[in-house]
Amino acid sequence: MDLHSGLAYWIIKNELFNYFHPLENDYKIDVAIIGSGITGSLIAHELCKAGIPCAVFDKRTIGTGSTAASTAQLQYEIDIPLCEMSKIVGEDFASRAYHASLESIADVGKVLKEAKVNADYKSLSSVWLASYKKDVKLLEDEFEIRQKHGLPVEYLNEKDVLKKHNIKAPAALKNKEAAQMDCYAAATGLLKYHLKKKELELYSHTEIVDWKEVKNGYELETRRGHIIKCKYVIIATGFEAGQFLPKKVMNLLSTYALVSQPVHEDELWPERSLIWETKEPYFYMRTTIDNRIMIGGEDEEFQNPDKRDKLLRNKIKKLERQFKKVYPDIPFIVDMAWCGTFSSTADGLPYIGTWPGKDRMYFALGYGGNGITFSMIAAQIIANELSGKKDERAEVFAFDR
Ligand SMILES: Cc1cc2nc3c(=O)[nH]c(=O)nc-3n(C[C@H](O)[C@H](O)[C@H](O)COP(=O)(O)OP(=O)(O)OC[C@H]3O[C@@H](n4cnc5c(N)ncnc54)[C@H](O)[C@@H]3O)c2cc1C
């Protein structure tokens, strides 16, 4: 699958993790993790911490899947607002999903600290704007239910939004629990850390093309014909997980992002908050450590890469116009732009855990706008289960929820 195209900023900002180490023989390991993106690297980190022998395999250059294209905002708010998700999965599950999401933001920060990875992790506020007057009711309902469930949230009326954030909008919901980072630096940094400590084996350019369930585990076959024997296999293959799934569980979409030239720090908006809007198609923005403005959204309901790429120029213009509507006085010149595959699920939740009846194949599918925090949750749930500990969050994200 062509996961992204254009000029994804992170691969230019960071030095490429130029690691070429394909599997050249048959191999045996307790846990095989397929995928070296943020999901695979967080899982590897949690398993190494728990002392579980594991190896990561990736068909690409390490970390260059969707992880390299991510705008990497960490927010507890899931794509489907809590007031709406409650109607789909029930208030209890929806609230537990939101709380798990909230906790995972700080957990990502802790993991990076533990592994001494500098991935520009920064705590920030998040501001969700009502794009139109008609959206104020949604924000009011959402404010009420989030308060009821003890989630951090502040309601800003039109005057507050203007005074505190210098934006003209009918209302907004704000919290101070969000964060942002450089997802490529995080994933590659974690893998390098455990490689250096000799706790992990990492195989690049090694595609898993087939697999067989055997007594007490799996046998995975690589494109070069080598066999990997493992007790457990973890599918951390992001939007390409379809080949391992008995049934489709996600919709694949296309999304667009760009980054501006750097501006002077004092020209940026108050608090450098993560800002996003109620309107469809989606629009959001953040800043980077080097004072660039990163914006994204304009999702399309198809995945075809050729069709997606053809729209890039037009989408850049649209995103730029959207930014100028919010902050007309901030200088903004597009520097790099890219587009990528994205995905959503019917209830906004990721799929984490085993497929019913297949107890040794775990999936860590952090689909949706919170892919990274979902990956953190997946890594913890899977590490807990492989260590024989029950994780109360598992049922909320299970395939049979
Ligand atoms: C433009 C954009 C903006 C985004 N913004 C945000 C955001 O602000 N916040 C957020 O939380 N999320 C965001 N996301 C989503 C987030 O980036 C993804 O959820 C996350 O990067 C997925 O990581 P992953 O490790 O699961 O997948 P990937 O990074 O794609 O890694 C999976 C790896 O598996 C490998 N692989 C696949 N199949 C095989 C196989 N058969 N054999 C061997 N290897 C295989 C691939 O080569 C790949 O490297 C965004 C995504 C995009 C595209």
PDBQT file of the ligand as one rigid body, heavy atoms in Angstrom, charges set to zero:
ROOT
HETATM    1  C1  LIG A 501      -1.330  12.917   7.868  1.00  0.00    +0.000 C 
HETATM    2  C2  LIG A 501      -1.581  12.138   9.126  1.00  0.00    +0.000 A 
HETATM    3  C3  LIG A 501      -1.815  12.827  10.304  1.00  0.00    +0.000 A 
HETATM    4  C4  LIG A 501      -2.021  12.127  11.495  1.00  0.00    +0.000 A 
HETATM    5  N1  LIG A 501      -2.170  12.841  12.645  1.00  0.00    +0.000 NA
HETATM    6  C5  LIG A 501      -2.280  12.188  13.821  1.00  0.00    +0.000 A 
HETATM    7  C6  LIG A 501      -2.338  12.910  15.046  1.00  0.00    +0.000 A 
HETATM    8  O1  LIG A 501      -2.287  14.134  15.058  1.00  0.00    +0.000 OA
HETATM    9  N2  LIG A 501      -2.433  12.193  16.201  1.00  0.00    +0.000 N 
HETATM   10  C7  LIG A 501      -2.470  10.830  16.201  1.00  0.00    +0.000 A 
HETATM   11  O2  LIG A 501      -2.543  10.233  17.291  1.00  0.00    +0.000 OA
HETATM   12  N3  LIG A 501      -2.438  10.119  15.056  1.00  0.00    +0.000 NA
HETATM   13  C8  LIG A 501      -2.337  10.768  13.875  1.00  0.00    +0.000 A 
HETATM   14  N4  LIG A 501      -2.274  10.061  12.721  1.00  0.00    +0.000 N 
HETATM   15  C9  LIG A 501      -2.369   8.611  12.788  1.00  0.00    +0.000 C 
HETATM   16  C10 LIG A 501      -1.063   8.017  13.241  1.00  0.00    +0.000 C 
HETATM   17  O3  LIG A 501      -0.007   8.621  12.555  1.00  0.00    +0.000 OA
HETATM   18  C11 LIG A 501      -1.078   6.532  12.977  1.00  0.00    +0.000 C 
HETATM   19  O4  LIG A 501      -2.114   5.964  13.748  1.00  0.00    +0.000 OA
HETATM   20  C12 LIG A 501       0.222   5.880  13.393  1.00  0.00    +0.000 C 
HETATM   21  O5  LIG A 501       1.333   6.492  12.801  1.00  0.00    +0.000 OA
HETATM   22  C13 LIG A 501       0.176   4.421  13.009  1.00  0.00    +0.000 C 
HETATM   23  O6  LIG A 501       1.365   3.847  13.440  1.00  0.00    +0.000 OA
HETATM   24  P1  LIG A 501       1.610   2.331  13.182  1.00  0.00    +0.000 P 
HETATM   25  O7  LIG A 501       2.926   2.019  13.776  1.00  0.00    +0.000 OA
HETATM   26  O8  LIG A 501       0.436   1.558  13.642  1.00  0.00    +0.000 OA
HETATM   27  O9  LIG A 501       1.634   2.208  11.595  1.00  0.00    +0.000 OA
HETATM   28  P2  LIG A 501       2.847   2.503  10.589  1.00  0.00    +0.000 P 
HETATM   29  O10 LIG A 501       3.644   3.658  10.991  1.00  0.00    +0.000 OA
HETATM   30  O11 LIG A 501       2.272   2.500   9.214  1.00  0.00    +0.000 OA
HETATM   31  O12 LIG A 501       3.757   1.230  10.790  1.00  0.00    +0.000 OA
HETATM   32  C14 LIG A 501       3.353  -0.047  10.356  1.00  0.00    +0.000 C 
HETATM   33  C15 LIG A 501       4.548  -0.719   9.745  1.00  0.00    +0.000 C 
HETATM   34  O13 LIG A 501       4.192  -2.060   9.418  1.00  0.00    +0.000 OA
HETATM   35  C16 LIG A 501       4.942  -2.429   8.290  1.00  0.00    +0.000 C 
HETATM   36  N5  LIG A 501       4.288  -3.568   7.631  1.00  0.00    +0.000 N 
HETATM   37  C17 LIG A 501       3.028  -3.602   7.119  1.00  0.00    +0.000 A 
HETATM   38  N6  LIG A 501       2.762  -4.830   6.626  1.00  0.00    +0.000 NA
HETATM   39  C18 LIG A 501       3.866  -5.570   6.824  1.00  0.00    +0.000 A 
HETATM   40  C19 LIG A 501       4.216  -6.925   6.525  1.00  0.00    +0.000 A 
HETATM   41  N7  LIG A 501       3.352  -7.766   5.917  1.00  0.00    +0.000 N 
HETATM   42  N8  LIG A 501       5.452  -7.364   6.857  1.00  0.00    +0.000 NA
HETATM   43  C20 LIG A 501       6.341  -6.546   7.464  1.00  0.00    +0.000 A 
HETATM   44  N9  LIG A 501       6.062  -5.247   7.758  1.00  0.00    +0.000 NA
HETATM   45  C21 LIG A 501       4.847  -4.773   7.462  1.00  0.00    +0.000 A 
HETATM   46  C22 LIG A 501       4.961  -1.182   7.433  1.00  0.00    +0.000 C 
HETATM   47  O14 LIG A 501       6.037  -1.185   6.536  1.00  0.00    +0.000 OA
HETATM   48  C23 LIG A 501       5.025  -0.070   8.458  1.00  0.00    +0.000 C 
HETATM   49  O15 LIG A 501       6.323   0.447   8.638  1.00  0.00    +0.000 OA
HETATM   50  C24 LIG A 501      -2.045  10.713  11.501  1.00  0.00    +0.000 A 
HETATM   51  C25 LIG A 501      -1.831  10.020  10.309  1.00  0.00    +0.000 A 
HETATM   52  C26 LIG A 501      -1.598  10.709   9.130  1.00  0.00    +0.000 A 
HETATM   53  C27 LIG A 501      -1.338   9.941   7.868  1.00  0.00    +0.000 C 
ENDROOT
TORSDOF 0
